[in-house]
Amino acid sequence: MKKIRNILIVAVISVFAIVIIRDQVIKSVITVTATQVVGAPIHIDGFSLGIFKQSVRISGFKIYNPKGFSKGILVDLPKINVRCDLGSLFKNKLHLVNVEVELKEIGLEKNSEGRLNVDALKVAKQERGKEDKSSKQMPMRLDTVKLGIGRIVLKDYSAQKDPAVKVYDININKTYKNITSAQQLAALILSEPMKSAGIEGAKIYGAAMLAGVAVLPVAVAATFIGRDSVQHEFIAGFDNVFETSSVVLKKMGRLTKEDKPNGILGAEIDSAQVALKIRKKPNNKTEVVISARKYLLPKPEIAGGVLYKISEKIK
């Protein structure tokens, strides 16, 4: 009886070991393939394949900046869930029935030469009629892709060492059909949030269209119309938050108003009028509401950039 129990224990351990090794191998293959497609370092925290459920779960998928930019994260995808048709692999095809992608943040960066990090990616340099022959890819089809888009943080180093920061809180969900290549999927994930934020002039739009993803930049994102403010509650005292906010505003632009008794700050940043209202809250917390308008039009990305800078200082 004891011998049978020991055999069962060994068998269970062996199965778990095989599953772990299998997942690690597949994770490495995906990392290498994705790096070749995108043209930038990629890291995956976790990967698991459910054979019976025909599902895949990927956590902590991150694309880092290409050469010529900082070592920061370009794309942060905390969660990717896939329902797949494993039988298609026997036909040397990859068929994904449903893909759900959670896009937390895109870290756009413009370097001192005015070049965007997203435009330096391999996937953004594709030309019409020219295929990537460096890696042969298995034919694939994605029936449905659901993309949840969080925010874009744009850091501009083109004017000075300390970057100008704008934050675009998008927070929308979109669904796409019939994606037929890894290049299409990559171009979709990179270009759609930028289109929604109204960011113009990026080469990735052209690459997306060549890959078969019909995206066009828009002048003003409908998501932001009529909304000009952002707010956050810091776990910090009023004096600390007020002084830090004042320093950040002076560094980002020109301070136009400073009324500490009433918790009010004003500034001009990128020709936009920025206003801060700072309020004491219970339990050593402080609420900050930041609004920004330029020529009477709401500029939430500038307000978000100010909040981003303040948050960096108060941790």
C-alpha positions in Angstrom: 0.0 0.0 0.0 2.8 2.3 0.9 4.6 1.5 -2.4 1.5 2.4 -4.4 1.1 5.7 -2.5 4.8 6.5 -3.2 4.2 5.7 -6.9 1.2 8.0 -7.1 3.1 10.8 -5.4 5.9 10.5 -7.9 3.4 10.4 -10.8 1.7 13.6 -9.6 5.0 15.4 -9.1 6.1 14.3 -12.6 2.9 15.5 -14.2 3.3 18.9 -12.5 7.0 19.1 -13.5 6.1 18.3 -17.2 3.3 21.0 -17.2 5.7 23.6 -15.7 8.5 22.7 -18.1 6.0 22.7 -21.1 4.7 26.2 -20.1 8.2 27.5 -19.7 9.2 26.3 -23.1 6.1 27.8 -24.8 6.6 31.0 -22.9 10.2 31.3 -24.2 9.1 30.6 -27.8 6.4 33.3 -27.6 8.9 35.8 -26.1 11.4 35.1 -28.9 8.8 35.2 -31.7 7.2 38.4 -30.4 10.5 40.1 -30.0 11.3 39.3 -33.7 7.9 40.7 -34.8 8.0 43.9 -32.8 11.7 44.6 -32.9 12.1 45.4 -29.2 12.8 43.5 -25.9 9.8 41.6 -24.5 9.2 40.1 -21.1 6.4 37.8 -19.9 5.8 37.2 -16.2 3.5 34.1 -16.5 2.1 31.7 -19.0 -0.3 28.8 -18.6 -1.9 26.5 -21.2 -5.1 24.6 -20.4 -5.2 21.7 -22.8 -8.7 20.4 -21.9 -10.2 23.9 -21.8 -8.2 24.9 -24.9 -7.2 28.2 -23.3 -4.1 30.3 -22.7 -3.4 32.8 -20.0 -0.6 35.3 -20.2 0.2 37.7 -17.4 2.7 40.6 -17.3 3.4 40.9 -21.1 5.6 44.0 -21.5 7.3 45.5 -24.5 10.3 47.7 -23.7 11.6 50.6 -25.6 13.8 50.0 -28.7 17.4 51.3 -29.0 17.8 55.1 -28.9 15.2 55.6 -26.1 15.1 55.2 -22.3 14.9 51.7 -20.7 11.2 52.2 -19.8 8.2 50.1 -20.7 6.5 51.0 -24.0 3.5 48.7 -23.7 2.1 47.1 -20.5 -0.4 44.3 -21.0 -1.2 42.9 -17.5 -3.5 40.2 -18.8 -4.1 38.3 -22.0 -6.7 35.5 -22.2 -7.1 33.3 -25.2 -9.5 30.6 -26.3 -7.9 28.6 -29.0 -8.5 25.7 -31.4 -5.7 23.3 -30.6 -6.7 21.0 -33.4 -5.7 23.6 -35.9 -2.0 23.0 -34.9 -2.1 19.6 -36.6 -2.9 21.4 -39.8 0.1 23.7 -39.2 -2.2 26.6 -38.6 -2.8 28.8 -35.5 -6.5 29.4 -34.9 -7.5 31.6 -31.9 -11.2 31.8 -31.4 -11.3 34.6 -28.9 -8.5 36.9 -27.6 -9.0 39.3 -24.7 -6.2 41.9 -24.2 -6.0 44.2 -21.2 -3.9 47.2 -22.2 -3.0 49.1 -19.0 -0.6 51.7 -20.4 1.4 52.8 -23.5 4.5 54.7 -22.6 5.0 56.9 -25.7 8.4 58.7 -25.8 9.7 61.4 -28.1 13.5 61.6 -28.0 15.8 64.6 -28.4 15.6 64.2 -32.2 11.8 64.4 -32.2 11.4 60.7 -33.0 8.7 58.5 -31.4 9.7 55.2 -29.8 6.7 53.5 -31.4 8.0 54.5 -34.9 11.3 52.9 -34.2 9.8 49.4 -33.8 10.2 46.8 -36.5 6.5 46.5 -37.0 6.3 50.2 -37.9 8.9 50.0 -40.6 7.1 47.5 -42.9 6.8 48.6 -46.5 4.1 47.7 -49.0 4.9 44.5 -50.8 7.8 43.6 -48.5 7.4 40.8 -46.0 9.6 40.0 -43.1 11.7 37.0 -44.2 13.8 36.9 -41.0 11.2 34.6 -39.3 8.8 32.2 -41.0 5.5 32.4 -39.2 2.8 29.9 -38.9 -0.5 30.9 -40.7 -2.9 32.3 -38.2 -6.4 33.6 -37.7 -7.9 35.4 -34.8 -11.7 35.4 -35.0 -12.4 38.0 -32.3 -10.0 40.4 -30.5 -11.4 42.4 -27.5 -9.0 45.2 -26.6 -9.5 47.1 -23.3 -7.5 50.4 -23.5 -6.3 52.2 -20.4 -4.1 55.2 -20.9 -1.2 56.7 -22.8 1.6 58.5 -21.1 3.6 60.7 -23.6 7.0 62.0 -22.5 8.6 64.5 -24.8 12.4 65.0 -24.5 12.6 67.0 -27.8 12.7 70.4 -26.1 14.6 69.7 -22.8 16.2 67.0 -20.6 13.3 67.0 -18.2 10.4 65.7 -20.4 7.1 67.4 -20.9 4.4 64.9 -19.9 0.9 64.5 -21.2 -1.5 61.7 -20.0 -4.4 60.5 -22.1 -7.0 58.5 -20.0 -8.9 56.6 -22.7 -10.6 53.8 -20.7 -12.6 52.2 -23.5 -13.2 48.7 -24.9 -13.1 47.8 -28.6 -13.8 44.6 -30.5 -12.1 43.6 -33.8 -12.7 40.7 -36.2 -10.6 38.5 -38.5 -7.0 39.4 -37.6 -4.7 37.2 -39.8 -1.1 38.0 -38.7 1.0 38.8 -35.7 1.9 42.1 -37.4 -1.7 43.0 -37.6 -2.3 42.3 -33.9 0.8 44.3 -32.9 -0.1 47.3 -35.2 -3.7 47.2 -33.8 -2.5 47.3 -30.1 -0.1 50.1 -30.8 -2.1 52.3 -33.1 -5.7 52.1 -31.8 -5.0 53.8 -28.4 -3.1 56.5 -30.2 -5.9 57.1 -32.6 -8.4 57.3 -29.8 -6.2 59.9 -28.0 -6.0 62.0 -31.2 -2.2 61.7 -31.5 -1.2 62.5 -35.1 1.8 62.1 -37.3 3.0 58.6 -36.2 4.4 56.2 -38.8 2.7 53.3 -37.0 -0.6 54.4 -38.6 0.8 53.7 -42.1 2.1 50.4 -41.0 -1.2 49.5 -39.5 -3.0 50.2 -42.7 -0.5 48.2 -44.7 -1.0 45.3 -42.3 -4.7 45.5 -43.0 -5.9 47.3 -39.9 -8.1 50.2 -41.0 -7.1 53.0 -38.5 -6.9 56.7 -39.2 -5.8 59.4 -36.7 -8.4 61.9 -35.6 -7.9 65.5 -34.7 -9.8 65.4 -31.4 -10.7 62.2 -29.4 -14.4 62.2 -28.7 -13.6 60.5 -25.4 -12.3 63.8 -24.0 -14.9 66.3 -25.3 -16.4 68.3 -22.4 -14.0 66.8 -19.8 -11.1 68.9 -18.7 -10.1 67.7 -15.3 -8.5 64.8 -13.4 -8.4 64.1 -9.7 -6.5 61.9 -7.2 -6.4 61.4 -3.5 -2.9 61.2 -2.1 -1.9 59.6 1.2 0.1 62.7 2.3 -0.4 65.9 4.2 -1.8 69.1 2.7 1.4 71.1 3.1 3.5 68.4 1.3 1.0 68.1 -1.6 0.6 71.9 -2.0 4.4 72.6 -2.0 5.1 69.7 -4.3 2.4 70.8 -6.7 3.8 74.3 -6.7 7.3 73.1 -7.6 6.0 70.9 -10.4 4.0 73.7 -11.9 7.0 76.1 -11.9 9.1 73.4 -13.6 6.5 72.6 -16.2 5.5 76.1 -17.1 4.7 79.5 -15.4 3.0 79.8 -12.0 0.2 82.4 -12.2 -1.5 81.9 -8.9 -0.6 80.6 -5.4 -3.2 80.8 -2.7 -2.2 78.3 0.0 -5.0 79.2 2.6 -7.6 78.3 0.0 -5.6 75.4 -1.6 -5.6 77.0 -5.1 -2.8 77.0 -7.7 -2.8 78.3 -11.2 -0.3 78.0 -14.1 0.2 78.4 -17.8 1.6 75.2 -19.4 1.9 74.8 -23.2 -0.3 77.9 -23.6 -3.0 76.1 -21.6 -4.5 77.5 -18.4 -4.1 75.0 -15.6 -5.9 75.2 -12.3 -5.4 73.1 -9.1 -7.8 72.7 -6.2 -6.2 71.0 -3.2 -8.3 69.9 -0.2 -7.5 68.4 3.1 -9.2 65.0 3.7 -9.5 62.8 6.9 -6.7 60.4 7.8 -3.8 62.5 6.5 -5.1 62.4 2.9 -5.2 65.2 0.4 -7.4 65.5 -2.7 -6.1 67.2 -5.8 -8.4 68.3 -8.7 -6.5 69.5 -11.8 -8.2 71.1 -14.8 -6.7 72.5 -18.1 -8.1 74.4 -21.0 -6.6 75.9 -24.1 -8.5 78.5 -26.1 -11.6 77.4 -24.1 -11.1 73.7 -25.2 -10.6 71.0 -22.6 -7.1 69.6 -22.4 -7.3 66.6 -20.0 -4.0 65.3 -21.3 -2.2 68.3 -19.9 -4.0 68.0 -16.6 -3.1 64.3 -16.6 0.5 65.2 -17.2 0.6 67.5 -14.3 -0.9 64.8 -12.0 1.6 62.3 -13.3 4.5 64.6 -12.4 3.1 65.3 -8.9 2.5 61.6 -8.4 6.2 60.9 -9.2 7.2 63.3 -6.4 4.7 62.0 -3.8 5.1 58.3 -3.2 
